[in-house]
Amino acid sequence: MVLKQKFANVKTDTFLVVHPLDDAPEKKVEAEHLRPMRMTRSVRYSLFALRAYLFLMVALVLYHVFALAGLV
């Protein structure tokens, strides 16, 4: 690896920070052969609860905006 040769004299008790744009690119993992994952019942209920919560929060924000505008 190029970085090992470049920083061979760095002490082992120090940490070398390499920015991701300066690092060597990694090979991408092929995932086209994988099927979609099945959701369990608890995951489906959790996602539904999250969707309901987000809908409720957006409705409350819109109500507050309309109330500030004097439309409610």
Residue pairs with C-beta under 8 A, 6 or more apart in sequence:
1 24
2 24
3 16
3 18
3 23
3 24
7 16
10 16
39 47
63 72
66 72
